[in-house]
């Protein structure tokens, strides 16, 4: 596979779907690509050690060509292993590689990567330098505004400056600090308050850096408003839970005329992909678990989701279930 174009030139990062564990797998990305042709999509975080040691490397890295532009998010703290992951990203045709310095989970902390690395900017910089030295792909970073008591404006600026000097080309900043002890990952997405002003301060005093805002952007117009200040807007759970909310995002952000696509049309478009997945011994539920969120706040939505979910899990290889689900929505004008 070969990158179609680099996000540094087509500015796909102006709107992106955040990397989310157990959410942004390849099936969800194919679904979202029917909704936005321009959004930058991210993989779930893949640990560099897993790529080095696992015999599942192909499964971890594989993606469908329709997913471009796509960024491989990697986690780790070893420059050598991260360089190896960067070379694999290039080999597999990813459009960029992103280093996770934002995940606060205990499991990630035990591996000495993710958000805890904000306490060690020199180590992160060594990783970035090593990655940049071996690739022409953009090397980007996703991080928090701080961790625990290391959350001053001066520390945040020093962190960003150090990584920019090392070669990081874009900073996706989640506008919340992370508490490494006392809060689980879900709580860390909601309990620490959003502090957009902290991210805005970074952009104000470092105007030449590409700064992407993440956290609490729940509507297309919230993203459009963020773009008055920042270079990019990154959406997470609101895209996963409400995918059709973003059906006009290409027109709103990229000024490209879009059709008023319906849930039934999206499902019909992904049937060939799903059929290929089943032929490779995949399961219908792999795709259907993401499709369920396409239908909400209309009469019969709950029953439709319940029926599709039950059948997709019990009749794992029956593509006709998806065909009939699309027809039901089409008959209802959805």
C-alpha positions as CSV (number, residue, x, y, z in Angstrom):
1,X,0.0,0.0,0.0
2,X,1.1,3.5,-0.7
3,X,0.0,6.7,1.0
4,X,-2.5,8.6,-1.1
5,X,-1.4,12.0,0.2
6,X,0.1,13.3,3.4
7,X,-2.0,15.1,6.0
8,X,0.7,17.8,6.1
9,X,-0.3,18.8,2.6
10,X,-4.0,18.1,2.4
11,X,-4.7,19.4,6.0
12,X,-6.9,16.4,6.9
13,X,-6.0,17.1,10.5
14,X,-8.4,20.0,10.4
15,X,-10.9,17.4,11.5
16,X,-9.9,14.0,12.9
17,X,-11.5,11.1,14.7
18,X,-9.5,10.5,17.9
19,X,-7.8,7.1,18.5
20,X,-10.0,5.2,21.0
21,X,-9.3,1.8,22.4
22,X,-12.0,-0.8,21.5
23,X,-13.7,1.8,19.2
24,X,-11.5,2.9,16.3
25,X,-10.8,-0.4,14.8
26,X,-10.7,-0.9,11.0
27,X,-14.4,-1.6,10.8
28,X,-15.4,1.6,12.5
29,X,-13.0,3.5,10.3
30,X,-14.5,2.1,7.2
31,X,-17.9,3.1,8.5
32,X,-16.7,6.7,9.2
33,X,-15.2,7.0,5.8
34,X,-18.6,6.7,4.3
35,X,-19.6,9.7,6.4
36,X,-16.5,11.9,5.8
37,X,-14.1,11.5,2.9
38,X,-11.7,14.1,4.4
39,X,-11.4,13.4,8.1
40,X,-8.1,12.0,9.4
41,X,-8.7,8.6,11.0
42,X,-6.6,7.1,13.7
43,X,-6.0,3.5,14.6
44,X,-6.4,2.3,18.2
45,X,-3.1,2.7,20.1
46,X,-0.8,-0.2,19.2
47,X,2.1,-0.9,21.6
48,X,5.5,-0.9,19.9
49,X,6.5,-4.0,21.9
50,X,3.5,-5.8,20.5
51,X,4.6,-5.0,16.9
52,X,8.1,-6.3,17.7
53,X,7.3,-9.5,19.5
54,X,3.8,-10.5,18.4
55,X,3.0,-12.9,15.5
56,X,-0.1,-10.8,15.0
57,X,1.7,-7.9,13.3
58,X,-0.2,-8.2,10.1
59,X,-3.5,-8.2,11.8
60,X,-2.5,-5.2,14.0
61,X,-1.4,-3.1,11.0
62,X,-3.7,-4.1,8.2
63,X,-6.3,-1.6,7.0
64,X,-8.5,-1.0,4.0
65,X,-7.3,1.4,1.3
66,X,-10.5,3.4,1.6
67,X,-9.4,4.5,5.1
68,X,-6.8,7.0,3.8
69,X,-5.9,9.5,5.2
70,X,-5.0,7.4,8.3
71,X,-2.6,7.7,11.1
72,X,-1.0,4.9,13.0
73,X,-1.0,5.6,16.8
74,X,1.8,3.9,18.6
75,X,2.6,3.6,22.3
76,X,6.0,3.0,23.8
77,X,9.1,4.6,25.4
78,X,11.9,2.8,23.6
79,X,13.4,4.8,20.7
80,X,14.6,1.6,19.0
81,X,11.2,-0.1,19.1
82,X,9.4,3.1,18.1
83,X,11.7,3.6,15.1
84,X,10.9,0.0,14.1
85,X,7.2,0.8,14.3
86,X,7.7,4.0,12.3
87,X,9.4,2.0,9.5
88,X,6.5,-0.4,9.6
89,X,4.0,2.5,9.3
90,X,5.8,3.7,6.2
91,X,6.0,0.2,4.8
92,X,2.3,-0.4,5.3
93,X,1.3,2.9,3.7
94,X,0.1,4.9,6.7
95,X,-0.1,8.7,6.1
96,X,1.5,9.6,9.5
97,X,2.5,8.1,12.8
98,X,1.3,9.4,16.1
99,X,2.9,8.9,19.5
100,X,0.5,8.4,22.5
101,X,1.5,10.5,25.5
102,X,-2.0,10.8,26.8
103,X,-3.3,7.4,27.9
104,X,-3.5,7.4,31.8
105,X,-4.4,3.7,32.3
106,X,-2.6,1.7,35.0
107,X,-1.7,-0.9,32.4
108,X,-0.1,1.7,30.2
109,X,1.7,3.3,33.1
110,X,3.1,-0.1,34.1
111,X,4.8,-0.2,30.7
112,X,6.2,3.3,31.2
113,X,4.4,5.0,28.3
114,X,1.3,7.1,27.7
115,X,0.5,10.1,29.8
116,X,3.1,9.3,32.5
117,X,5.8,10.2,29.9
118,X,4.8,13.9,30.3
119,X,7.0,13.8,33.4
120,X,10.0,12.9,31.2
121,X,10.1,15.2,28.1
122,X,13.7,14.3,27.4
123,X,12.9,10.7,26.9
124,X,9.9,11.5,24.7
125,X,12.2,13.8,22.7
126,X,14.7,11.0,22.2
127,X,11.8,8.8,20.9
128,X,10.6,11.6,18.5
129,X,14.2,12.2,17.2
130,X,14.7,8.5,16.5
131,X,11.4,8.2,14.8
132,X,11.9,11.3,12.6
133,X,15.4,10.2,11.6
134,X,14.1,7.2,9.8
135,X,11.0,8.4,8.0
136,X,9.5,11.1,5.8
137,X,6.1,10.5,7.4
138,X,4.8,13.2,9.7
139,X,5.6,12.3,13.3
140,X,2.9,13.7,15.6
141,X,2.1,13.6,19.3
142,X,-1.2,13.3,21.3
143,X,-0.9,14.4,24.9
144,X,-2.7,16.1,27.9
145,X,-2.2,19.6,29.3
146,X,-0.5,18.0,32.3
147,X,-0.5,15.2,34.8
148,X,-1.0,15.2,38.5
149,X,0.8,18.3,39.9
150,X,2.9,18.8,36.7
151,X,0.3,20.9,35.0
152,X,1.6,24.5,34.9
153,X,1.6,26.6,31.7
154,X,5.4,26.8,31.8
155,X,5.7,23.0,32.0
156,X,3.3,22.5,29.1
157,X,5.1,25.0,26.9
158,X,8.5,23.5,27.8
159,X,7.1,20.0,26.9
160,X,5.8,21.2,23.5
161,X,9.0,23.1,22.8
162,X,11.2,20.1,23.6
163,X,9.2,17.9,21.3
164,X,9.0,20.4,18.5
165,X,12.8,20.8,18.6
166,X,13.0,17.0,18.3
167,X,10.9,17.0,15.1
168,X,7.2,16.6,16.2
169,X,5.1,18.1,13.4
170,X,1.7,18.5,15.1
171,X,0.4,18.4,18.7
172,X,-3.0,17.0,19.4
173,X,-3.7,18.3,22.9
174,X,-6.5,16.9,25.1
175,X,-7.5,20.0,27.1
176,X,-7.7,18.1,30.4
177,X,-5.0,17.1,32.8
178,X,-4.7,13.5,33.7
179,X,-4.6,12.1,37.2
180,X,-2.4,9.0,37.1
181,X,-3.7,7.8,40.5
182,X,-7.2,7.8,41.7
183,X,-9.0,8.1,38.4
184,X,-9.5,5.4,35.8
185,X,-9.3,6.2,32.0
186,X,-13.1,6.9,31.7
187,X,-13.0,9.2,34.7
188,X,-10.0,11.0,33.3
189,X,-12.1,11.8,30.2
190,X,-14.8,13.6,32.3
191,X,-13.7,14.6,35.8
192,X,-10.7,16.8,35.2
193,X,-12.2,20.0,33.8
194,X,-11.7,21.1,30.3
195,X,-9.2,24.0,30.0
196,X,-9.3,25.2,26.5
197,X,-7.6,28.4,27.5
198,X,-4.5,26.4,28.3
199,X,-4.3,25.0,24.8
200,X,-5.1,28.4,23.3
201,X,-2.2,29.9,25.3
202,X,0.1,27.4,23.6
203,X,-1.1,28.4,20.2
204,X,-0.9,32.1,21.0
205,X,2.8,32.0,22.1
206,X,3.8,29.4,19.6
207,X,1.8,30.4,16.5
208,X,4.0,28.5,14.1
209,X,3.3,25.2,15.6
210,X,0.4,23.0,14.4
211,X,-1.9,22.7,17.4
212,X,-5.0,20.4,17.3
213,X,-7.7,20.7,20.0
214,X,-9.2,17.6,21.6
215,X,-11.7,17.2,24.3
216,X,-15.4,18.1,24.6
217,X,-16.0,18.9,20.9
218,X,-19.4,17.4,20.5
219,X,-20.8,19.0,17.4
220,X,-19.6,20.1,13.9
221,X,-20.1,23.7,14.8
222,X,-18.1,23.4,18.0
223,X,-15.2,22.1,15.8
224,X,-15.7,25.0,13.3
225,X,-15.5,27.4,16.2
226,X,-12.4,25.8,17.5
227,X,-10.8,26.2,14.1
228,X,-10.9,30.0,14.5
229,X,-8.0,29.5,16.9
230,X,-6.5,26.1,16.4
231,X,-5.2,24.3,13.3
232,X,-7.3,21.2,13.9
233,X,-10.2,19.8,15.8
234,X,-10.2,16.2,17.1
235,X,-13.5,14.5,18.1
236,X,-13.7,11.3,20.1
237,X,-16.7,9.7,21.8
238,X,-19.2,12.0,20.1
239,X,-18.1,10.6,16.7
240,X,-18.4,7.0,17.9
241,X,-21.7,7.4,19.7
242,X,-23.3,9.6,17.1
243,X,-21.7,9.0,13.7
244,X,-24.5,10.5,11.6
245,X,-24.1,13.8,13.5
246,X,-21.0,14.4,11.4
247,X,-22.5,13.7,7.9
248,X,-22.0,17.3,6.7
249,X,-18.6,17.7,8.3
250,X,-16.8,17.8,4.9
251,X,-18.9,20.7,3.8
252,X,-18.7,22.5,7.1
253,X,-14.9,22.2,7.6
254,X,-13.5,21.6,4.1
255,X,-16.2,23.5,2.1
256,X,-16.9,20.4,0.0
257,X,-20.4,19.8,-1.1
258,X,-21.8,16.7,0.5
259,X,-25.0,14.7,0.0
260,X,-27.5,14.2,2.8
261,X,-26.5,10.6,3.3
262,X,-28.8,8.3,5.2
263,X,-28.1,5.4,7.6
264,X,-29.5,2.8,5.1
265,X,-27.2,4.2,2.3
266,X,-24.1,3.9,4.6
267,X,-25.0,0.3,5.5
268,X,-25.4,-0.6,1.8
269,X,-22.0,0.9,1.0
270,X,-20.2,-1.2,3.5
271,X,-21.9,-4.5,2.6
272,X,-19.2,-5.5,0.1
273,X,-16.5,-4.7,2.7
274,X,-18.4,-6.8,5.3
275,X,-18.8,-9.6,2.9
276,X,-15.1,-9.7,2.3
277,X,-14.5,-9.7,6.0
278,X,-16.8,-12.7,6.5
279,X,-14.9,-14.5,3.7
280,X,-11.8,-14.0,5.8
281,X,-13.5,-15.8,8.7
282,X,-14.5,-12.5,10.4
283,X,-17.8,-12.2,12.2
284,X,-20.8,-10.0,11.4
285,X,-20.8,-8.6,14.9
286,X,-17.3,-7.0,14.2
287,X,-19.0,-4.5,11.9
288,X,-22.6,-4.5,13.3
289,X,-21.5,-3.3,16.8
290,X,-20.4,0.0,15.2
291,X,-23.5,0.2,12.9
292,X,-25.9,0.2,15.9
293,X,-25.1,3.8,16.6
294,X,-26.2,5.0,13.2
295,X,-29.9,4.9,14.3
296,X,-31.0,6.9,17.3
297,X,-33.8,9.3,18.4
298,X,-36.3,8.0,15.8
299,X,-39.3,5.8,16.4
300,X,-38.3,2.1,16.4
301,X,-34.6,2.8,16.8
302,X,-34.2,0.9,20.0
303,X,-36.0,-2.2,18.6
304,X,-34.0,-2.0,15.4
305,X,-30.7,-1.9,17.3
306,X,-31.8,-4.7,19.6
307,X,-32.9,-6.9,16.7
308,X,-29.7,-6.3,14.7
309,X,-27.4,-6.8,17.7
310,X,-29.0,-10.1,18.7
311,X,-29.0,-11.6,15.2
312,X,-25.5,-10.4,14.4
313,X,-24.1,-12.1,17.5
314,X,-26.1,-15.4,17.1
315,X,-25.9,-15.7,13.3
316,X,-22.3,-14.6,13.0
317,X,-21.8,-15.3,9.3
318,X,-25.2,-14.4,7.8
319,X,-24.7,-11.3,5.6
320,X,-28.5,-11.3,4.8
321,X,-29.0,-9.9,8.3
322,X,-27.2,-6.7,7.3
323,X,-29.0,-6.5,4.0
324,X,-32.4,-6.8,5.7
325,X,-31.4,-4.2,8.3
326,X,-30.6,-1.7,5.6
327,X,-33.9,-2.5,3.8
328,X,-35.8,-1.9,7.0
329,X,-34.2,1.6,7.4
330,X,-34.8,2.4,3.7
331,X,-38.5,1.5,4.0
332,X,-38.6,3.8,7.0
333,X,-37.0,6.6,5.0
334,X,-33.8,6.5,7.1
